[in-house]
Amino acid sequence: IIAAQTVAPGENALLAHHLAIEQAVIGGPLVAGETTKLLRNGPPTFDAIFAAIKGARRRIDMEYYIFQDVENHGEHIGDLLLAKRRQGVAISIIYDDFGSQVQPRAFFRRLAAAGIAVLKFNPLNPLDDRTGAWKPNDRDHRKILVVDGRLALVGGVNLATEYEINRFAKSGSPANATDLPWRDTDIEVTGPAVAQLEGIFVQHWREQRGPDLPLVLDPPPAAAPTGDSVVRFIASSPHHPVRRYYVTLVSALRAAERSITVEAAYFVPTRDETAALVAAAARGVDVALIVPSKTDSPVSQAVGRSHYGALLRAGVKIYERKGVILHSKTMTVDGVWSVVGSSNFDHRSIVYNDEVDAIVIGTSTAAGLEAMAAGDRARARVVTLADWRHRGFAERLKETFGKLVQNLL
């Protein structure tokens, strides 16, 4: 059931259209009542993460691909978590062994010694494997924070120093792409759907054969509906027989009637995704693709650029964002359907990674994402078909090499 919203009649029709498609994909009804808040870039996201942890009364669940002892306004997250544990808050952490390898393991031992439940996802050392199905290429790319079953954050922002306020405020001409500030997006959700995300975390913990989770006495009552958006959290994994996020994404692209806006950190589309974008543009949908101008993954960028020709010929508008490393993973369709999460628009997120994404049906979140996208387009280089056709031999060679290895990215 979707709550009434103050929108134009045409937008009501689009809401109903995408709601029906989403319900068909999951095979059941969706319930409205979520409140959402978009968080642009690392500093506001860190502010929200630290504030949520400080406000915790019973339980904190965290799952991050990169988990470092990040600093926010002079306070380290490790110290904050230890303080909350001393207050009696149950804390559980999953971190990816590969993504978090830059963080000294003494940090995690310190948390565990204080009574925080810490679980290393898919250890790189096969002797540490607990599941009996060691696959070092399968990684936990999720970014999740759940507090007291009432508030959640998901998106593209890792607990990584790249997102600290000093890095984002950096000015001047960086020596290379990795010195650029990171442009990313998270979403904060309050409402009944948060319990669904907490269940996703617990299921993942059990799949990794983690120890018994801390017992939380006197659980809080179920979160009451307070907003007017529909939110559905989708967990995806190479072990799931059906990639529900991928099905949802392609279904939304195929159902688009007016507009599609994609912000893709790593654009390595599948055949179905490319075909859906081309078909949408060909039938008159306004399709905009925003990708990085500079990136920490040049091979992924080369593969993405190899698709420009087909997209541009169909009428897709392509923008390469300058001045930052664009790391956002967002999409809006028809101003009513949105996604914010950890899944990239690439092959790896479908085949190898464990991901989590928030699907939002509602006009306010879509409007916020489209406003962010407009700001990024204003700071981007517009790629034209003429530009692409006249690219140099070196660029063409990079694209050819990229295509040879794209399934490994």
ABEGO torsion letter per residue (X at the ends): XBBBBBBBAAAAAAAAAAAAAAAAAAGBBBBBGBBBBBBBEAAAAAAAAAAAAAABAABBBBBBABBBBBBBGGBBAAAAAAAAAAAGBBBBBBBBAAAAAABBAAAAAAAAAAGBBBBBBGBABAAABAAGBBBAABBBABBBBBBGGABBBBEABBBBAAABAAAAABBEBBABAAABBBBBBBBBBBEAAAAAAAAAAAAAAAAAGBBBBBBBBGBBBBBBBABABBBBBBBBBAABABBAAAAAAAAAAAABAABBBBBBABBBBBAAAAAAAAAAAAAGBBBBBBBBABBABAAAAAAAAAAAAAAAAAGBBBBBBBGBBBABBBBBBGGABBBBBABBBBAAAAAABBBBBBBBBEAAAAAAAAAAAAAAAAABBBBBAAAAAABBAAAAAAAAAAAAAAAAX
